[in-house]
Amino acid sequence: MRPVARARTRRILALQGEERQARQKLGQVSAAIGAELIAVKEALDKTPDKTAWLRWLKSHVHYTDRTARNYMDVARLAKNRKTFSDFSDLGPSVL
């Protein structure tokens, strides 16, 4: 292998390691957001106002219902795991 290719290969492998760490961190942050959303939804679902959750979501965090549900799904998935290393193998679009 040529020296240039060897150096680029080492750099790519190092970047792949950084990417795995970033995905793991993204999984942790996404799960934390999801857990907070779950807590707010549970609290607002106890009120008589059946639209409180969706109004709060739109007014305060500016997420669609689908986006919020995706974050909450990540939180539920993470709750069943002991480690966030599972997230390092997932693509960004999955998270």
N, CA, C and O atoms as a GROMACS GRO file, in nm:
protein
  380
    1MET      N    1   0.085  -0.117   0.000
    1MET     CA    2   0.000   0.000   0.000
    1MET      C    3   0.090   0.124   0.000
    1MET      O    4   0.193   0.127   0.068
    2ARG      N    5   0.052   0.221  -0.074
    2ARG     CA    6   0.130   0.345  -0.081
    2ARG      C    7   0.120   0.423   0.048
    2ARG      O    8   0.019   0.413   0.119
    3PRO      N    9   0.221   0.501   0.081
    3PRO     CA   10   0.219   0.578   0.206
    3PRO      C   11   0.097   0.670   0.218
    3PRO      O   12   0.042   0.685   0.327
    4VAL      N   13   0.056   0.731   0.108
    4VAL     CA   14  -0.060   0.820   0.112
    4VAL      C   15  -0.185   0.740   0.148
    4VAL      O   16  -0.264   0.783   0.233
    5ALA      N   17  -0.202   0.627   0.085
    5ALA     CA   18  -0.319   0.543   0.114
    5ALA      C   19  -0.315   0.491   0.257
    5ALA      O   20  -0.418   0.484   0.324
    6ARG      N   21  -0.197   0.455   0.303
    6ARG     CA   22  -0.182   0.405   0.440
    6ARG      C   23  -0.222   0.514   0.541
    6ARG      O   24  -0.295   0.487   0.636
    7ALA      N   25  -0.174   0.633   0.519
    7ALA     CA   26  -0.207   0.746   0.609
    7ALA      C   27  -0.356   0.776   0.605
    7ALA      O   28  -0.418   0.800   0.709
    8ARG      N   29  -0.414   0.775   0.486
    8ARG     CA   30  -0.559   0.803   0.473
    8ARG      C   31  -0.641   0.693   0.539
    8ARG      O   32  -0.745   0.720   0.600
    9THR      N   33  -0.595   0.569   0.526
    9THR     CA   34  -0.665   0.457   0.589
    9THR      C   35  -0.667   0.473   0.740
    9THR      O   36  -0.770   0.455   0.804
   10ARG      N   37  -0.552   0.508   0.798
   10ARG     CA   38  -0.546   0.531   0.944
   10ARG      C   39  -0.641   0.643   0.984
   10ARG      O   40  -0.710   0.634   1.086
   11ARG      N   41  -0.644   0.750   0.904
   11ARG     CA   42  -0.732   0.864   0.936
   11ARG      C   43  -0.879   0.823   0.928
   11ARG      O   44  -0.959   0.860   1.013
   12ILE      N   45  -0.914   0.747   0.826
   12ILE     CA   46  -1.053   0.701   0.811
   12ILE      C   47  -1.093   0.613   0.928
   12ILE      O   48  -1.202   0.629   0.983
   13LEU      N   49  -1.006   0.521   0.968
   13LEU     CA   50  -1.037   0.433   1.081
   13LEU      C   51  -1.052   0.513   1.211
   13LEU      O   52  -1.140   0.483   1.292
   14ALA      N   53  -0.970   0.614   1.230
   14ALA     CA   54  -0.982   0.700   1.348
   14ALA      C   55  -1.115   0.776   1.345
   14ALA      O   56  -1.182   0.788   1.447
   15LEU      N   57  -1.152   0.826   1.228
   15LEU     CA   58  -1.279   0.898   1.216
   15LEU      C   59  -1.398   0.806   1.238
   15LEU      O   60  -1.499   0.847   1.295
   16GLN      N   61  -1.386   0.682   1.195
   16GLN     CA   62  -1.494   0.586   1.220
   16GLN      C   63  -1.513   0.564   1.370
   16GLN      O   64  -1.626   0.551   1.417
   17GLY      N   65  -1.404   0.560   1.444
   17GLY     CA   66  -1.414   0.549   1.589
   17GLY      C   67  -1.483   0.670   1.649
   17GLY      O   68  -1.566   0.655   1.739
   18GLU      N   69  -1.451   0.787   1.601
   18GLU     CA   70  -1.517   0.909   1.648
   18GLU      C   71  -1.665   0.908   1.613
   18GLU      O   72  -1.748   0.952   1.692
   19GLU      N   73  -1.697   0.856   1.496
   19GLU     CA   74  -1.836   0.847   1.453
   19GLU      C   75  -1.915   0.755   1.547
   19GLU      O   76  -2.027   0.788   1.585
   20ARG      N   77  -1.858   0.641   1.583
   20ARG     CA   78  -1.925   0.549   1.676
   20ARG      C   79  -1.951   0.617   1.810
   20ARG      O   80  -2.059   0.601   1.868
   21GLN      N   81  -1.853   0.691   1.859
   21GLN     CA   82  -1.870   0.763   1.986
   21GLN      C   83  -1.978   0.870   1.974
   21GLN      O   84  -2.058   0.888   2.066
   22ALA      N   85  -1.982   0.940   1.861
   22ALA     CA   86  -2.084   1.043   1.840
   22ALA      C   87  -2.224   0.982   1.836
   22ALA      O   88  -2.318   1.039   1.890
   23ARG      N   89  -2.236   0.866   1.770
   23ARG     CA   90  -2.367   0.799   1.765
   23ARG      C   91  -2.411   0.755   1.905
   23ARG      O   92  -2.528   0.764   1.940
   24GLN      N   93  -2.314   0.707   1.983
   24GLN     CA   94  -2.347   0.667   2.120
   24GLN      C   95  -2.395   0.788   2.199
   24GLN      O   96  -2.494   0.780   2.272
   25LYS      N   97  -2.326   0.900   2.186
   25LYS     CA   98  -2.366   1.023   2.256
   25LYS      C   99  -2.502   1.070   2.206
   25LYS      O  100  -2.585   1.112   2.286
   26LEU      N  101  -2.525   1.063   2.075
   26LEU     CA  102  -2.654   1.101   2.018
   26LEU      C  103  -2.765   1.013   2.076
   26LEU      O  104  -2.874   1.062   2.105
   27GLY      N  105  -2.737   0.886   2.091
   27GLY     CA  106  -2.834   0.795   2.151
   27GLY      C  107  -2.867   0.834   2.294
   27GLY      O  108  -2.983   0.832   2.335
   28GLN      N  109  -2.764   0.870   2.371
   28GLN     CA  110  -2.785   0.913   2.509
   28GLN      C  111  -2.869   1.039   2.516
   28GLN      O  112  -2.962   1.048   2.596
   29VAL      N  113  -2.836   1.136   2.434
   29VAL     CA  114  -2.909   1.264   2.434
   29VAL      C  115  -3.053   1.242   2.387
   29VAL      O  116  -3.147   1.295   2.445
   30SER      N  117  -3.069   1.164   2.281
   30SER     CA  118  -3.203   1.137   2.230
   30SER      C  119  -3.289   1.066   2.333
   30SER      O  120  -3.407   1.097   2.348
   31ALA      N  121  -3.230   0.970   2.404
   31ALA     CA  122  -3.304   0.899   2.509
   31ALA      C  123  -3.341   0.993   2.623
   31ALA      O  124  -3.451   0.982   2.678
   32ALA      N  125  -3.253   1.085   2.658
   32ALA     CA  126  -3.283   1.180   2.765
   32ALA      C  127  -3.396   1.274   2.725
   32ALA      O  128  -3.484   1.303   2.805
   33ILE      N  129  -3.393   1.321   2.600
   33ILE     CA  130  -3.503   1.405   2.551
   33ILE      C  131  -3.632   1.326   2.555
   33ILE      O  132  -3.735   1.376   2.600
   34GLY      N  133  -3.627   1.203   2.507
   34GLY     CA  134  -3.747   1.119   2.506
   34GLY      C  135  -3.804   1.096   2.645
   34GLY      O  136  -3.925   1.098   2.663
   35ALA      N  137  -3.716   1.075   2.742
   35ALA     CA  138  -3.762   1.053   2.880
   35ALA      C  139  -3.832   1.178   2.934
   35ALA      O  140  -3.933   1.167   3.003
   36GLU      N  141  -3.779   1.294   2.902
   36GLU     CA  142  -3.842   1.419   2.946
   36GLU      C  143  -3.978   1.437   2.878
   36GLU      O  144  -4.074   1.480   2.941
   37LEU      N  145  -3.984   1.405   2.750
   37LEU     CA  146  -4.112   1.415   2.678
   37LEU      C  147  -4.216   1.320   2.737
   37LEU      O  148  -4.333   1.357   2.751
   38ILE      N  149  -4.173   1.200   2.770
   38ILE     CA  150  -4.266   1.104   2.833
   38ILE      C  151  -4.321   1.160   2.963
   38ILE      O  152  -4.441   1.150   2.989
   39ALA      N  153  -4.235   1.218   3.044
   39ALA     CA  154  -4.278   1.273   3.173
   39ALA      C  155  -4.379   1.385   3.154
   39ALA      O  156  -4.480   1.392   3.224
   40VAL      N  157  -4.352   1.474   3.058
   40VAL     CA  158  -4.446   1.584   3.034
   40VAL      C  159  -4.578   1.530   2.981
   40VAL      O  160  -4.684   1.572   3.026
   41LYS      N  161  -4.571   1.438   2.886
   41LYS     CA  162  -4.695   1.382   2.828
   41LYS      C  163  -4.779   1.314   2.936
   41LYS      O  164  -4.901   1.332   2.941
   42GLU      N  165  -4.714   1.235   3.021
   42GLU     CA  166  -4.789   1.168   3.128
   42GLU      C  167  -4.857   1.269   3.219
   42GLU      O  168  -4.971   1.248   3.261
   43ALA      N  169  -4.789   1.377   3.250
   43ALA     CA  170  -4.848   1.480   3.336
   43ALA      C  171  -4.964   1.550   3.267
   43ALA      O  172  -5.069   1.570   3.327
   44LEU      N  173  -4.946   1.586   3.141
   44LEU     CA  174  -5.051   1.657   3.068
   44LEU      C  175  -5.169   1.567   3.035
   44LEU      O  176  -5.282   1.614   3.024
   45ASP      N  177  -5.145   1.439   3.018
   45ASP     CA  178  -5.254   1.345   2.990
   45ASP      C  179  -5.348   1.329   3.109
   45ASP      O  180  -5.460   1.280   3.093
   46LYS      N  181  -5.304   1.368   3.227
   46LYS     CA  182  -5.388   1.361   3.348
   46LYS      C  183  -5.484   1.479   3.360
   46LYS      O  184  -5.574   1.478   3.443
   47THR      N  185  -5.464   1.580   3.277
   47THR     CA  186  -5.552   1.697   3.282
   47THR      C  187  -5.675   1.671   3.197
   47THR      O  188  -5.674   1.585   3.109
   48PRO      N  189  -5.782   1.745   3.224
   48PRO     CA  190  -5.903   1.726   3.144
   48PRO      C  191  -5.888   1.773   2.998
   48PRO      O  192  -5.964   1.730   2.911
   49ASP      N  193  -5.791   1.859   2.974
   49ASP     CA  194  -5.769   1.913   2.839
   49ASP      C  195  -5.701   1.807   2.752
   49ASP      O  196  -5.583   1.779   2.770
   50LYS      N  197  -5.773   1.750   2.659
   50LYS     CA  198  -5.722   1.640   2.577
   50LYS      C  199  -5.624   1.687   2.469
   50LYS      O  200  -5.557   1.605   2.407
   51THR      N  201  -5.616   1.817   2.447
   51THR     CA  202  -5.523   1.868   2.347
   51THR      C  203  -5.399   1.933   2.410
   51THR      O  204  -5.315   1.990   2.340
   52ALA      N  205  -5.389   1.925   2.541
   52ALA     CA  206  -5.280   1.993   2.612
   52ALA      C  207  -5.142   1.947   2.563
   52ALA      O  208  -5.053   2.029   2.543
   53TRP      N  209  -5.127   1.817   2.545
   53TRP     CA  210  -4.997   1.763   2.503
   53TRP      C  211  -4.954   1.820   2.368
   53TRP      O  212  -4.843   1.871   2.353
   54LEU      N  213  -5.042   1.811   2.270
   54LEU     CA  214  -5.007   1.858   2.136
   54LEU      C  215  -4.984   2.009   2.133
   54LEU      O  216  -4.895   2.057   2.063
   55ARG      N  217  -5.062   2.083   2.208
   55ARG     CA  218  -5.042   2.228   2.214
   55ARG      C  219  -4.910   2.261   2.282
   55ARG      O  220  -4.837   2.349   2.236
   56TRP      N  221  -4.879   2.192   2.391
   56TRP     CA  222  -4.752   2.214   2.461
   56TRP      C  223  -4.635   2.182   2.368
   56TRP      O  224  -4.538   2.257   2.361
   57LEU      N  225  -4.646   2.071   2.299
   57LEU     CA  226  -4.540   2.027   2.209
   57LEU      C  227  -4.512   2.133   2.103
   57LEU      O  228  -4.397   2.169   2.078
   58LYS      N  229  -4.617   2.182   2.041
   58LYS     CA  230  -4.603   2.281   1.935
   58LYS      C  231  -4.553   2.415   1.989
   58LYS      O  232  -4.470   2.480   1.926
   59SER      N  233  -4.602   2.455   2.104
   59SER     CA  234  -4.568   2.586   2.158
   59SER      C  235  -4.432   2.594   2.225
   59SER      O  236  -4.364   2.696   2.219
   60HIS      N  237  -4.391   2.486   2.288
   60HIS     CA  238  -4.272   2.492   2.372
   60HIS      C  239  -4.147   2.426   2.314
   60HIS      O  240  -4.038   2.481   2.327
   61VAL      N  241  -4.161   2.311   2.252
   61VAL     CA  242  -4.041   2.244   2.201
   61VAL      C  243  -4.038   2.236   2.048
   61VAL      O  244  -3.938   2.198   1.989
   62HIS      N  245  -4.147   2.272   1.986
   62HIS     CA  246  -4.155   2.284   1.840
   62HIS      C  247  -4.127   2.152   1.768
   62HIS      O  248  -4.068   2.150   1.661
   63TYR      N  249  -4.171   2.042   1.828
   63TYR     CA  250  -4.161   1.911   1.764
   63TYR      C  251  -4.299   1.874   1.710
   63TYR      O  252  -4.401   1.914   1.765
   64THR      N  253  -4.298   1.797   1.602
   64THR     CA  254  -4.424   1.736   1.560
   64THR      C  255  -4.453   1.619   1.654
   64THR      O  256  -4.365   1.574   1.727
   65ASP      N  257  -4.575   1.573   1.650
   65ASP     CA  258  -4.611   1.457   1.732
   65ASP      C  259  -4.526   1.336   1.692
   65ASP      O  260  -4.483   1.260   1.779
   66ARG      N  261  -4.501   1.319   1.564
   66ARG     CA  262  -4.421   1.205   1.516
   66ARG      C  263  -4.277   1.213   1.568
   66ARG      O  264  -4.221   1.112   1.612
   67THR      N  265  -4.218   1.331   1.564
   67THR     CA  266  -4.082   1.349   1.615
   67THR      C  267  -4.076   1.318   1.763
   67THR      O  268  -3.985   1.250   1.809
   68ALA      N  269  -4.173   1.370   1.838
   68ALA     CA  270  -4.177   1.344   1.982
   68ALA      C  271  -4.190   1.195   2.010
   68ALA      O  272  -4.124   1.142   2.098
   69ARG      N  273  -4.276   1.127   1.934
   69ARG     CA  274  -4.292   0.983   1.954
   69ARG      C  275  -4.164   0.907   1.922
   69ARG      O  276  -4.132   0.808   1.987
   70ASN      N  277  -4.090   0.954   1.822
   70ASN     CA  278  -3.961   0.890   1.789
   70ASN      C  279  -3.864   0.903   1.906
   70ASN      O  280  -3.798   0.806   1.943
   71TYR      N  281  -3.855   1.022   1.965
   71TYR     CA  282  -3.768   1.040   2.081
   71TYR      C  283  -3.814   0.953   2.198
   71TYR      O  284  -3.732   0.892   2.267
   72MET      N  285  -3.944   0.946   2.219
   72MET     CA  286  -3.996   0.864   2.329
   72MET      C  287  -3.968   0.716   2.305
   72MET      O  288  -3.941   0.642   2.399
   73ASP      N  289  -3.973   0.673   2.180
   73ASP     CA  290  -3.939   0.534   2.147
   73ASP      C  291  -3.792   0.505   2.179
   73ASP      O  292  -3.760   0.398   2.229
   74VAL      N  293  -3.704   0.600   2.150
   74VAL     CA  294  -3.562   0.584   2.182
   74VAL      C  295  -3.545   0.570   2.333
   74VAL      O  296  -3.467   0.488   2.381
   75ALA      N  297  -3.618   0.652   2.409
   75ALA     CA  298  -3.609   0.647   2.555
   75ALA      C  299  -3.655   0.511   2.607
   75ALA      O  300  -3.593   0.454   2.696
   76ARG      N  301  -3.763   0.459   2.551
   76ARG     CA  302  -3.812   0.327   2.594
   76ARG      C  303  -3.713   0.217   2.557
   76ARG      O  304  -3.691   0.124   2.635
   77LEU      N  305  -3.654   0.228   2.440
   77LEU     CA  306  -3.553   0.131   2.398
   77LEU      C  307  -3.433   0.136   2.493
   77LEU      O  308  -3.383   0.033   2.536
   78ALA      N  309  -3.388   0.256   2.524
   78ALA     CA  310  -3.272   0.272   2.612
   78ALA      C  311  -3.300   0.221   2.752
   78ALA      O  312  -3.211   0.169   2.819
   79LYS      N  313  -3.423   0.235   2.797
   79LYS     CA  314  -3.460   0.190   2.931
   79LYS      C  315  -3.443   0.039   2.945
   79LYS      O  316  -3.414  -0.012   3.053
   80ASN      N  317  -3.460  -0.032   2.835
   80ASN     CA  318  -3.447  -0.178   2.836
   80ASN      C  319  -3.303  -0.224   2.814
   80ASN      O  320  -3.276  -0.344   2.812
   81ARG      N  321  -3.212  -0.131   2.796
   81ARG     CA  322  -3.073  -0.164   2.772
   81ARG      C  323  -2.989  -0.121   2.892
   81ARG      O  324  -3.024  -0.027   2.962
   82LYS      N  325  -2.881  -0.190   2.912
   82LYS     CA  326  -2.790  -0.153   3.021
   82LYS      C  327  -2.686  -0.051   2.976
   82LYS      O  328  -2.629   0.021   3.057
   83THR      N  329  -2.662  -0.046   2.846
   83THR     CA  330  -2.557   0.041   2.794
   83THR      C  331  -2.606   0.110   2.667
   83THR      O  332  -2.701   0.064   2.604
   84PHE      N  333  -2.542   0.218   2.632
   84PHE     CA  334  -2.576   0.289   2.510
   84PHE      C  335  -2.491   0.243   2.393
   84PHE      O  336  -2.500   0.302   2.285
   85SER      N  337  -2.410   0.140   2.412
   85SER     CA  338  -2.325   0.094   2.302
   85SER      C  339  -2.411   0.042   2.186
   85SER      O  340  -2.365   0.041   2.072
   86ASP      N  341  -2.534   0.000   2.215
   86ASP     CA  342  -2.624  -0.045   2.108
   86ASP      C  343  -2.644   0.065   2.004
   86ASP      O  344  -2.661   0.038   1.886
   87PHE      N  345  -2.642   0.189   2.050
   87PHE     CA  346  -2.668   0.301   1.960
   87PHE      C  347  -2.552   0.327   1.865
   87PHE      O  348  -2.572   0.386   1.759
   88SER      N  349  -2.433   0.283   1.900
   88SER     CA  350  -2.317   0.311   1.814
   88SER      C  351  -2.325   0.237   1.682
   88SER      O  352  -2.259   0.275   1.586
   89ASP      N  353  -2.406   0.131   1.676
   89ASP     CA  354  -2.420   0.056   1.552
   89ASP      C  355  -2.536   0.104   1.466
   89ASP      O  356  -2.554   0.058   1.353
   90LEU      N  357  -2.614   0.197   1.520
   90LEU     CA  358  -2.730   0.248   1.446
   90LEU      C  359  -2.691   0.368   1.362
   90LEU      O  360  -2.606   0.449   1.401
   91GLY      N  361  -2.753   0.380   1.248
   91GLY     CA  362  -2.730   0.497   1.164
   91GLY      C  363  -2.800   0.619   1.222
   91GLY      O  364  -2.894   0.604   1.300
   92PRO      N  365  -2.754   0.738   1.187
   92PRO     CA  366  -2.815   0.861   1.240
   92PRO      C  367  -2.964   0.871   1.211
   92PRO      O  368  -3.038   0.924   1.294
   93SER      N  369  -3.009   0.823   1.095
   93SER     CA  370  -3.151   0.834   1.063
   93SER      C  371  -3.236   0.746   1.152
   93SER      O  372  -3.353   0.776   1.174
   94VAL      N  373  -3.180   0.638   1.203
   94VAL     CA  374  -3.254   0.550   1.293
   94VAL      C  375  -3.279   0.621   1.425
   94VAL      O  376  -3.387   0.611   1.482
   95LEU      N  377  -3.178   0.692   1.473
   95LEU     CA  378  -3.193   0.765   1.598
   95LEU      C  379  -3.283   0.882   1.576
   95LEU      O  380  -3.309   0.958   1.670
   0.00000   0.00000   0.00000
